[in-house]
Amino acid sequence: MTSLTPQEAYQATNRHYELPAELFGIYLDQRLKYSSGLYADEHTDLDQAQTDKLHFVARQLGLTGGERLLDIGCGWGSLTLFMAREYGCRVTGVTPSRPQAEYIRAQAEKAGVAGLVTLELGSFTDAEVAGRFDAVTLLGSIVHMPNRTAVLRKVYGLLRPGGSMYLSESCFKDHAAYEEFSRRPGTKHVTEGIFGFADMVPLSVLVEAVESAGFSLTDLTDLTAHYHRTIEEWERRVEAARDRVELVAPGMSEPLIRYLRTANAGWGYTTKHYALSALKSRMGPTEAP
């Protein structure tokens, strides 16, 4: 467990997410989705992989349309805007970044879904989110929050009975890998140099936090190969546009490429990427699998 307070972690992490949207537009997909895609086959491109991934999240949550959804760490709004447009969900997004919030508001207006999108600026730990939700998403965001059990207990309290949660995160492969590699320079370049703060842990630690919060775990999906392919594409795009990266964010091309290469080198050896689904339900799912 890190010694940083939630506010300190929030301030440290914010450095990366305050970078201009133009930078992320250079190497991410057209939705600026900053997490793993889902590749149907070798012909699937990055934009389709990210669209397919968002539909996968909707299926895992059991969305049918019109639900009230909380998107914690909503990034540049890929999931927030997608669920509002494609599923008619009323979405509340939480982001620590003012540029992200302003970008999402503008995109929501452009897409005609501003009435379905609400944004909370700041740390989820401190945010006073009102009401009950049908579903909650945390795509690669809980790693930036020091007390994951407290975060998940707050999520549990915001869900209606029977509500669903989707959580995806990069993890150390096991406790031995965590002990050996968590403080190495390459790891610290990613967790501290790029993101300011990230507390990556083994999957078992995340599952323990989900259990401690009161959830029933309903599904576990290994997305490691899909994230590897996603980052390969991100790296290819950065390499092809180094001059543009330097123009938008001077000095960022080398650290960014080092981050992407470090992340991809560890998949399957020291790190994995998983998606967890869970219900706020004492008995778990009522329908047969």
Residue pairs with C-beta under 8 A, 6 or more apart in sequence:
1 146
1 147
1 199
2 9
2 146
2 197
2 199
4 12
4 146
4 197
5 146
6 123
6 125
6 126
6 145
6 146
6 147
7 123
7 125
7 126
8 197
9 123
9 144
9 145
9 146
9 196
9 197
10 96
10 122
10 123
10 125
10 126
10 144
11 196
12 192
12 195
12 196
12 197
13 96
13 144
13 195
13 196
13 197
13 198
14 96
14 97
14 196
15 196
16 194
16 195
16 196
17 75
17 95
17 96
17 97
17 99
17 100
18 97
18 98
18 99
19 249
19 252
20 99
20 248
20 249
21 32
21 76
21 99
21 100
21 103
22 248
23 245
23 248
23 249
23 252
24 32
24 34
24 76
25 32
26 237
26 238
26 241
26 244
26 245
26 248
27 234
27 235
27 237
27 238
27 241
27 245
27 256
28 34
28 76
28 234
29 37
29 46
29 47
29 49
29 50
30 47
31 47
31 50
31 51
31 54
31 76
31 78
31 81
31 82
32 75
32 76
32 77
32 78
33 50
33 53
33 54
33 75
33 76
33 78
33 79
34 75
34 76
34 78
34 140
35 53
35 75
35 139
35 140
35 168
35 227
35 230
36 53
36 168
36 223
36 226
36 227
36 230
36 273
37 44
37 46
37 49
37 50
37 52
37 53
37 226
37 227
37 229
37 230
38 49
38 50
38 52
38 53
38 56
38 223
38 226
39 49
39 52
39 226
39 229
40 48
40 49
40 52
44 52
46 230
46 233
49 226
49 229
49 230
50 78
51 82
53 226
54 78
54 79
54 82
54 83
54 86
55 86
57 79
57 137
57 139
57 166
58 83
58 86
58 87
60 164
60 166
60 219
60 221
60 275
60 277
61 67
61 69
61 135
61 137
61 164
61 165
61 166
61 277
62 135
62 164
63 69
63 83
63 87
63 89
63 135
64 87
65 87
65 88
65 89
66 87
66 88
66 89
66 90
67 87
67 89
67 90
67 134
67 135
68 89
68 90
68 92
68 131
68 132
68 133
68 134
68 135
69 83
69 89
69 90
69 91
69 92
69 133
69 134
69 135
69 136
69 137
70 91
70 92
70 94
70 129
70 133
70 135
70 136
70 137
70 155
70 158
71 79
71 80
71 83
71 91
71 92
71 93
71 94
71 136
71 137
71 139
72 94
72 124
72 136
72 137
72 138
72 141
72 142
72 155
73 94
73 95
73 96
73 124
73 138
73 139
73 140
73 141
73 142
73 144
74 80
74 93
74 94
74 95
74 100
74 104
74 119
75 95
75 100
75 139
76 100
76 103
76 104
77 93
77 100
77 103
77 104
77 107
77 108
77 117
79 137
79 139
80 91
80 93
80 104
80 108
80 117
81 104
81 107
81 108
81 111
81 113
81 117
83 89
83 91
84 90
84 91
84 108
84 111
84 113
84 116
84 117
85 111
85 113
88 116
89 116
90 116
90 118
91 116
91 117
91 118
92 118
92 119
92 120
92 129
92 133
93 101
93 104
93 117
93 118
93 119
93 120
94 119
94 120
94 122
94 124
94 127
94 129
95 101
95 104
95 119
95 120
95 121
96 121
96 122
96 123
97 121
98 121
101 119
101 121
104 117
104 119
105 114
105 117
105 119
108 114
108 116
108 117
120 127
120 129
123 145
124 141
124 145
124 151
124 154
125 145
125 147
125 150
125 151
125 154
129 158
131 158
132 158
132 159
132 160
132 163
133 158
133 159
133 160
133 163
134 159
134 160
134 163
134 164
135 159
135 163
135 164
135 165
135 166
136 155
136 158
136 159
136 163
136 164
136 165
136 166
137 165
137 166
137 167
138 155
138 165
138 166
138 167
138 168
138 169
139 166
139 167
139 168
140 168
140 169
140 170
142 148
142 151
142 152
142 167
142 169
142 206
143 169
143 170
143 198
143 199
143 200
144 195
144 197
144 198
144 199
145 151
145 199
146 197
146 199
148 199
148 201
148 205
148 206
148 209
149 209
149 212
149 213
152 209
152 210
152 212
152 213
152 215
153 212
153 213
153 214
155 165
155 213
156 213
156 214
156 215
156 280
159 165
159 280
160 280
161 280
161 281
162 279
162 280
162 281
163 279
163 280
164 218
164 277
164 278
164 279
164 280
165 215
165 276
165 277
165 278
165 279
165 280
166 275
166 276
166 277
167 206
167 210
167 275
167 276
167 277
167 278
168 223
168 273
168 274
168 275
168 276
169 200
169 206
169 273
169 274
169 276
170 200
170 227
170 263
170 271
170 272
170 273
171 200
171 201
171 202
171 203
171 205
171 206
171 271
171 272
171 273
171 274
172 178
172 181
172 182
172 200
172 201
172 202
172 270
172 271
172 272
173 202
173 268
173 269
173 270
173 271
173 272
174 202
174 204
175 202
175 204
177 202
177 269
177 270
177 271
178 200
178 201
178 202
180 270
181 187
181 266
181 270
182 200
186 262
186 265
187 200
187 262
189 255
189 258
189 259
189 262
190 198
190 259
190 262
190 263
191 197
191 198
191 199
191 200
192 198
193 255
193 259
194 255
194 256
194 259
200 271
203 272
203 274
206 274
206 276
207 217
207 276
210 217
210 276
210 278
211 217
214 280
215 278
215 279
215 280
216 278
216 279
216 280
216 281
216 282
216 283
216 284
216 285
217 276
217 277
217 278
218 277
218 278
218 279
218 284
218 285
219 275
219 276
219 277
220 274
220 275
220 276
220 277
221 274
221 275
221 277
222 272
222 273
222 274
223 273
223 274
223 275
224 267
224 268
224 271
224 272
224 273
224 274
225 267
226 273
227 267
227 273
228 264
228 267
228 268
231 260
231 263
231 264
232 264
234 260
235 257
235 260
235 261
235 264
238 245
238 253
238 256
238 257
238 260
239 257
242 253
245 252
245 253
245 256
246 252
246 253
263 271
267 273
279 285
